[in-house]
Amino acid sequence: MEHSSGVGVLDKAALVLSAVEHGPAGLGELVARTGLTRATAHRLASALETHRLLARDAAGRFVPGPRLAAGSPAALPWEMLDAAGRVLTALRDDTGESTQLYVRRGPVRVCVAAAERSAGLRDTVPVGAALPMTAGSGAQVLLAFTDSTDSTDSAGATGPGLPAHTTFTAEALARVRRRGWAESVGERETGLASVSAPVFGPAGVVAAISLSGPVERLTRSPGRRHGAVVVAAARQLSSQAGPVMTQPGPRVTVNDTDAPSHAEGGVAGHFT
């Protein structure tokens, strides 16, 4: 054992947590990586899953859980994290598309909760997956509603405060702030589209809630189809944190010329 605290059960639990940092692990892989017996590894992994320190991916393997993945500079309130699964599941069921919750960790955004479409073509993003802050509607939202970005990421940026090599511009982020949601088509992966909206905590934006799927279903204007319902889900999740910080500048609203109409479904909403 690399480090020993003298508290055996904690040291063994730490071994299990360290094992999944190297990638998703089935029970057999946990045993191989930790040196624990199969019974002990299963018991500890199951207990850590109960406390949301571990989770399972689509293949049933253990991965970092939402309480670990949410350990970003703007940590998610526990009440918000606890409600994320319900909100994402409701959004998935309402739209028929996969849904995710992302937090920023420097140059990447980490998926801390997800609800996948059960069948057909879908975008699968497992909990714990790290995606770049240079592409996708989730990245746009996390950048657009953050007062400043990590200065170490800005060399070669396409605009003030943007990470290098982004697929979007500062002007695009200004539009995201005006309408309250972001959309992307083929930014992160060819044939994939997404819509995202900001989730606010007491001190500002803490996460981005996203909906993603193939362009064939979401169309090349996914925000018009799903922007309102994604914003409504983000509002619902934001409410779990109690009173949220009033955002400076324009109202965060979906009621502008880029917004989805009532005829296209969803409930229009706004943040202030």
C-alpha positions as a Markdown table, in Angstrom:
| # | Residue | x | y | z |
|---|---|---|---|---|
| 1 | Met | 0.0 | 0.0 | 0.0 |
| 2 | Glu | 1.5 | 3.3 | -1.1 |
| 3 | His | 0.3 | 5.4 | 1.8 |
| 4 | Ser | -1.0 | 4.2 | 5.2 |
| 5 | Ser | -3.0 | 6.3 | 7.6 |
| 6 | Gly | -3.2 | 3.5 | 10.1 |
| 7 | Val | -7.0 | 3.3 | 9.6 |
| 8 | Gly | -7.3 | 0.1 | 7.6 |
| 9 | Val | -10.7 | 0.5 | 6.1 |
| 10 | Leu | -10.0 | 4.1 | 4.9 |
| 11 | Asp | -6.7 | 3.0 | 3.4 |
| 12 | Lys | -8.5 | 0.2 | 1.4 |
| 13 | Ala | -11.2 | 2.6 | 0.3 |
| 14 | Ala | -8.5 | 5.0 | -0.9 |
| 15 | Leu | -7.0 | 2.2 | -2.9 |
| 16 | Val | -10.4 | 1.6 | -4.7 |
| 17 | Leu | -10.8 | 5.3 | -5.4 |
| 18 | Ser | -7.2 | 5.5 | -6.8 |
| 19 | Ala | -7.9 | 2.5 | -9.0 |
| 20 | Val | -10.8 | 4.1 | -10.8 |
| 21 | Glu | -8.7 | 7.3 | -11.4 |
| 22 | His | -6.8 | 5.2 | -14.0 |
| 23 | Gly | -10.0 | 4.4 | -15.9 |
| 24 | Pro | -13.3 | 2.5 | -15.6 |
| 25 | Ala | -12.9 | -0.7 | -13.7 |
| 26 | Gly | -15.0 | -3.8 | -13.4 |
| 27 | Leu | -14.7 | -5.9 | -10.2 |
| 28 | Gly | -12.0 | -8.0 | -11.6 |
| 29 | Glu | -10.0 | -5.0 | -12.6 |
| 30 | Leu | -10.5 | -3.4 | -9.2 |
| 31 | Val | -9.1 | -6.6 | -7.6 |
| 32 | Ala | -6.1 | -6.6 | -10.0 |
| 33 | Arg | -5.4 | -2.9 | -9.4 |
| 34 | Thr | -5.8 | -2.8 | -5.6 |
| 35 | Gly | -4.6 | -6.3 | -4.5 |
| 36 | Leu | -7.7 | -6.6 | -2.4 |
| 37 | Thr | -9.8 | -9.7 | -2.2 |
| 38 | Arg | -12.8 | -9.9 | -4.5 |
| 39 | Ala | -15.2 | -9.7 | -1.5 |
| 40 | Thr | -13.5 | -6.7 | 0.0 |
| 41 | Ala | -13.2 | -4.8 | -3.3 |
| 42 | His | -16.9 | -5.4 | -4.0 |
| 43 | Arg | -18.0 | -4.4 | -0.5 |
| 44 | Leu | -16.0 | -1.2 | -0.5 |
| 45 | Ala | -16.9 | -0.2 | -4.1 |
| 46 | Ser | -20.6 | -0.7 | -3.3 |
| 47 | Ala | -20.3 | 1.4 | -0.2 |
| 48 | Leu | -18.5 | 4.2 | -2.1 |
| 49 | Glu | -21.2 | 4.0 | -4.8 |
| 50 | Thr | -23.9 | 4.4 | -2.1 |
| 51 | His | -22.2 | 7.6 | -1.0 |
| 52 | Arg | -21.8 | 8.8 | -4.7 |
| 53 | Leu | -18.0 | 8.7 | -4.5 |
| 54 | Leu | -18.2 | 6.0 | -7.2 |
| 55 | Ala | -20.7 | 5.4 | -9.9 |
| 56 | Arg | -21.2 | 2.9 | -12.8 |
| 57 | Asp | -20.8 | 3.5 | -16.5 |
| 58 | Ala | -23.1 | 2.1 | -19.2 |
| 59 | Ala | -21.1 | -1.2 | -19.1 |
| 60 | Gly | -21.5 | -1.5 | -15.3 |
| 61 | Arg | -17.9 | -0.6 | -14.5 |
| 62 | Phe | -16.9 | 1.6 | -11.6 |
| 63 | Val | -16.0 | 5.2 | -12.4 |
| 64 | Pro | -15.5 | 8.3 | -10.3 |
| 65 | Gly | -18.8 | 9.3 | -8.8 |
| 66 | Pro | -20.5 | 12.7 | -8.9 |
| 67 | Arg | -19.2 | 13.8 | -5.5 |
| 68 | Leu | -15.7 | 13.4 | -6.7 |
| 69 | Ala | -16.2 | 14.7 | -10.3 |
| 70 | Ala | -18.0 | 17.8 | -8.9 |
| 71 | Gly | -14.9 | 18.9 | -6.9 |
| 72 | Ser | -14.3 | 21.9 | -9.2 |
| 73 | Pro | -13.3 | 25.4 | -8.1 |
| 74 | Ala | -17.0 | 26.3 | -7.9 |
| 75 | Ala | -18.1 | 23.2 | -6.1 |
| 76 | Leu | -21.7 | 22.1 | -6.6 |
| 77 | Pro | -23.9 | 22.4 | -3.5 |
| 78 | Trp | -24.9 | 18.9 | -2.3 |
| 79 | Glu | -28.6 | 19.6 | -2.7 |
| 80 | Met | -28.0 | 20.4 | -6.4 |
| 81 | Leu | -25.9 | 17.4 | -7.0 |
| 82 | Asp | -28.5 | 15.2 | -5.3 |
| 83 | Ala | -31.3 | 16.6 | -7.5 |
| 84 | Ala | -29.2 | 16.4 | -10.7 |
| 85 | Gly | -30.2 | 12.8 | -11.5 |
| 86 | Arg | -33.9 | 13.5 | -11.3 |
| 87 | Val | -33.7 | 16.7 | -13.4 |
| 88 | Leu | -31.6 | 15.1 | -16.1 |
| 89 | Thr | -33.9 | 12.0 | -16.2 |
| 90 | Ala | -36.9 | 14.2 | -16.6 |
| 91 | Leu | -35.2 | 16.2 | -19.3 |
| 92 | Arg | -34.2 | 13.1 | -21.1 |
| 93 | Asp | -37.7 | 11.7 | -20.9 |
| 94 | Asp | -39.2 | 14.9 | -22.1 |
| 95 | Thr | -37.0 | 15.2 | -25.1 |
| 96 | Gly | -35.9 | 11.7 | -25.9 |
| 97 | Glu | -32.2 | 12.7 | -25.9 |
| 98 | Ser | -29.2 | 12.0 | -23.6 |
| 99 | Thr | -28.6 | 14.7 | -21.0 |
| 100 | Gln | -25.5 | 15.6 | -18.9 |
| 101 | Leu | -24.3 | 18.0 | -16.2 |
| 102 | Tyr | -20.8 | 19.5 | -16.6 |
| 103 | Val | -18.5 | 21.4 | -14.2 |
| 104 | Arg | -15.3 | 23.2 | -15.3 |
| 105 | Arg | -11.9 | 22.0 | -14.1 |
| 106 | Gly | -9.4 | 24.4 | -15.7 |
| 107 | Pro | -8.9 | 23.4 | -19.4 |
| 108 | Val | -11.6 | 20.7 | -19.3 |
| 109 | Arg | -15.2 | 20.2 | -18.3 |
| 110 | Val | -16.1 | 17.1 | -16.4 |
| 111 | Cys | -19.4 | 15.2 | -16.6 |
| 112 | Val | -20.7 | 14.8 | -13.0 |
| 113 | Ala | -24.2 | 13.4 | -13.8 |
| 114 | Ala | -25.9 | 11.9 | -16.9 |
| 115 | Ala | -29.1 | 10.3 | -18.1 |
| 116 | Glu | -28.7 | 8.4 | -21.4 |
| 117 | Arg | -31.2 | 7.7 | -24.0 |
| 118 | Ser | -32.1 | 4.0 | -23.7 |
| 119 | Ala | -32.1 | 3.0 | -27.4 |
| 120 | Gly | -31.2 | 4.1 | -30.8 |
| 121 | Leu | -28.4 | 6.6 | -31.8 |
| 122 | Arg | -27.3 | 8.5 | -28.8 |
| 123 | Asp | -24.4 | 10.5 | -27.4 |
| 124 | Thr | -22.9 | 8.6 | -24.5 |
| 125 | Val | -20.9 | 10.6 | -22.0 |
| 126 | Pro | -20.0 | 8.6 | -18.8 |
| 127 | Val | -19.8 | 10.3 | -15.4 |
| 128 | Gly | -16.2 | 11.3 | -14.9 |
| 129 | Ala | -15.5 | 11.9 | -18.6 |
| 130 | Ala | -13.4 | 15.0 | -19.2 |
| 131 | Leu | -14.1 | 17.0 | -22.4 |
| 132 | Pro | -12.2 | 20.0 | -23.7 |
| 133 | Met | -13.3 | 23.6 | -23.0 |
| 134 | Thr | -12.6 | 24.4 | -26.7 |
| 135 | Ala | -15.7 | 23.0 | -28.3 |
| 136 | Gly | -19.4 | 22.1 | -27.6 |
| 137 | Ser | -22.3 | 24.0 | -26.2 |
| 138 | Gly | -21.4 | 23.0 | -22.6 |
| 139 | Ala | -18.0 | 24.7 | -23.0 |
| 140 | Gln | -19.6 | 27.8 | -24.4 |
| 141 | Val | -22.0 | 28.1 | -21.4 |
| 142 | Leu | -19.3 | 27.6 | -18.8 |
| 143 | Leu | -17.1 | 30.3 | -20.5 |
| 144 | Ala | -19.9 | 32.7 | -21.4 |
| 145 | Phe | -21.2 | 33.0 | -17.8 |
| 146 | Thr | -17.8 | 33.0 | -16.0 |
| 147 | Asp | -16.3 | 36.4 | -15.1 |
| 148 | Ser | -12.8 | 35.3 | -16.1 |
| 149 | Thr | -11.0 | 32.3 | -17.5 |
| 150 | Asp | -7.8 | 30.6 | -16.5 |
| 151 | Ser | -5.0 | 32.8 | -17.8 |
| 152 | Thr | -2.9 | 29.7 | -18.5 |
| 153 | Asp | -5.4 | 28.7 | -21.2 |
| 154 | Ser | -5.5 | 31.9 | -23.1 |
| 155 | Ala | -2.4 | 31.7 | -25.3 |
| 156 | Gly | -3.5 | 31.8 | -28.9 |
| 157 | Ala | -7.1 | 32.4 | -28.0 |
| 158 | Thr | -9.7 | 33.5 | -30.5 |
| 159 | Gly | -10.9 | 36.3 | -28.3 |
| 160 | Pro | -10.4 | 38.0 | -24.9 |
| 161 | Gly | -10.3 | 35.4 | -22.2 |
| 162 | Leu | -11.0 | 32.4 | -24.5 |
| 163 | Pro | -8.8 | 29.3 | -24.3 |
| 164 | Ala | -6.6 | 28.6 | -27.3 |
| 165 | His | -8.0 | 26.9 | -30.4 |
| 166 | Thr | -11.7 | 27.3 | -29.5 |
| 167 | Thr | -14.2 | 26.5 | -32.3 |
| 168 | Phe | -16.3 | 29.6 | -31.2 |
| 169 | Thr | -15.6 | 33.3 | -30.9 |
| 170 | Ala | -16.1 | 35.9 | -28.2 |
| 171 | Glu | -19.0 | 37.2 | -30.2 |
| 172 | Ala | -20.7 | 33.8 | -30.1 |
| 173 | Leu | -20.3 | 33.8 | -26.3 |
| 174 | Ala | -22.0 | 37.2 | -26.2 |
| 175 | Arg | -25.0 | 35.8 | -28.0 |
| 176 | Val | -25.1 | 32.9 | -25.5 |
| 177 | Arg | -25.3 | 35.4 | -22.6 |
| 178 | Arg | -28.1 | 37.3 | -24.3 |
| 179 | Arg | -30.3 | 34.4 | -25.0 |
| 180 | Gly | -29.4 | 32.2 | -22.0 |
| 181 | Trp | -28.4 | 29.0 | -23.9 |
| 182 | Ala | -25.8 | 27.7 | -26.3 |
| 183 | Glu | -26.0 | 25.3 | -29.2 |
| 184 | Ser | -23.4 | 23.4 | -31.2 |
| 185 | Val | -23.4 | 21.3 | -34.3 |
| 186 | Gly | -20.4 | 19.2 | -35.1 |
| 187 | Glu | -18.1 | 21.2 | -32.9 |
| 188 | Arg | -16.9 | 18.3 | -30.6 |
| 189 | Glu | -17.7 | 15.4 | -32.9 |
| 190 | Thr | -19.0 | 15.2 | -36.5 |
| 191 | Gly | -22.7 | 14.5 | -36.6 |
| 192 | Leu | -23.3 | 15.5 | -33.0 |
| 193 | Ala | -25.4 | 18.4 | -31.9 |
| 194 | Ser | -26.1 | 19.8 | -28.4 |
| 195 | Val | -27.9 | 22.5 | -26.4 |
| 196 | Ser | -26.7 | 23.7 | -23.0 |
| 197 | Ala | -27.8 | 26.3 | -20.4 |
| 198 | Pro | -26.1 | 27.6 | -17.2 |
| 199 | Val | -26.8 | 26.4 | -13.7 |
| 200 | Phe | -26.4 | 29.1 | -11.0 |
| 201 | Gly | -25.4 | 28.7 | -7.4 |
| 202 | Pro | -25.2 | 31.4 | -4.7 |
| 203 | Ala | -21.9 | 32.8 | -6.1 |
| 204 | Gly | -22.6 | 32.5 | -9.8 |
| 205 | Val | -22.4 | 29.8 | -12.5 |
| 206 | Val | -21.5 | 26.4 | -11.1 |
| 207 | Ala | -22.4 | 24.0 | -14.0 |
| 208 | Ala | -23.9 | 23.6 | -17.4 |
| 209 | Ile | -26.8 | 21.3 | -18.1 |
| 210 | Ser | -26.7 | 19.8 | -21.6 |
| 211 | Leu | -28.8 | 17.8 | -24.1 |
| 212 | Ser | -27.0 | 16.0 | -26.9 |
| 213 | Gly | -27.7 | 13.7 | -29.8 |
| 214 | Pro | -27.3 | 13.2 | -33.6 |
| 215 | Val | -27.9 | 16.1 | -35.9 |
| 216 | Glu | -30.5 | 14.0 | -37.8 |
| 217 | Arg | -32.8 | 14.3 | -34.8 |
| 218 | Leu | -31.7 | 17.6 | -33.2 |
| 219 | Thr | -31.5 | 19.4 | -36.6 |
| 220 | Arg | -28.9 | 22.0 | -37.4 |
| 221 | Ser | -30.7 | 24.5 | -35.1 |
| 222 | Pro | -31.0 | 22.4 | -31.9 |
| 223 | Gly | -31.5 | 25.5 | -29.8 |
| 224 | Arg | -34.8 | 26.3 | -31.6 |
| 225 | Arg | -36.1 | 22.8 | -30.8 |
| 226 | His | -34.8 | 22.3 | -27.3 |
| 227 | Gly | -33.4 | 25.6 | -25.9 |
| 228 | Ala | -36.5 | 26.5 | -23.8 |
| 229 | Val | -36.8 | 23.1 | -22.1 |
| 230 | Val | -33.0 | 23.0 | -21.4 |
| 231 | Val | -33.2 | 26.5 | -19.8 |
| 232 | Ala | -36.2 | 25.4 | -17.7 |
| 233 | Ala | -34.3 | 22.3 | -16.5 |
| 234 | Ala | -31.3 | 24.5 | -15.6 |
| 235 | Arg | -33.6 | 26.8 | -13.6 |
| 236 | Gln | -35.1 | 23.9 | -11.7 |
| 237 | Leu | -31.6 | 22.7 | -10.8 |
| 238 | Ser | -30.4 | 26.2 | -9.9 |
| 239 | Ser | -33.3 | 26.4 | -7.4 |
| 240 | Gln | -31.9 | 23.6 | -5.4 |
| 241 | Ala | -29.1 | 25.8 | -4.2 |
| 242 | Gly | -31.4 | 28.4 | -2.7 |
| 243 | Pro | -31.2 | 32.1 | -3.6 |
| 244 | Val | -28.9 | 32.5 | -6.6 |
| 245 | Met | -26.6 | 35.4 | -7.3 |
| 246 | Thr | -28.1 | 38.1 | -9.5 |
| 247 | Gln | -26.1 | 38.1 | -12.7 |
| 248 | Pro | -24.7 | 41.4 | -14.0 |
| 249 | Gly | -25.4 | 42.5 | -17.5 |
| 250 | Pro | -28.2 | 41.3 | -19.8 |
| 251 | Arg | -31.0 | 39.1 | -18.5 |
| 252 | Val | -30.4 | 35.4 | -19.2 |
| 253 | Thr | -33.5 | 34.7 | -21.3 |
| 254 | Val | -34.7 | 32.5 | -24.1 |
| 255 | Asn | -37.1 | 35.1 | -25.3 |
| 256 | Asp | -35.2 | 36.7 | -28.2 |
| 257 | Thr | -35.0 | 36.2 | -31.9 |
| 258 | Asp | -32.8 | 33.0 | -31.6 |
| 259 | Ala | -35.2 | 31.4 | -29.1 |
| 260 | Pro | -37.5 | 28.4 | -29.6 |
| 261 | Ser | -41.1 | 29.3 | -30.1 |
| 262 | His | -43.9 | 27.9 | -27.9 |
| 263 | Ala | -45.0 | 25.9 | -30.9 |
| 264 | Glu | -41.8 | 24.0 | -30.9 |
| 265 | Gly | -42.3 | 22.8 | -27.3 |
| 266 | Gly | -40.8 | 23.5 | -24.0 |
| 267 | Val | -41.4 | 26.2 | -21.4 |
| 268 | Ala | -39.6 | 29.5 | -21.9 |
| 269 | Gly | -37.9 | 30.8 | -18.8 |
| 270 | His | -35.2 | 33.1 | -17.6 |
| 271 | Phe | -32.6 | 33.8 | -14.9 |
| 272 | Thr | -32.0 | 37.1 | -13.4 |
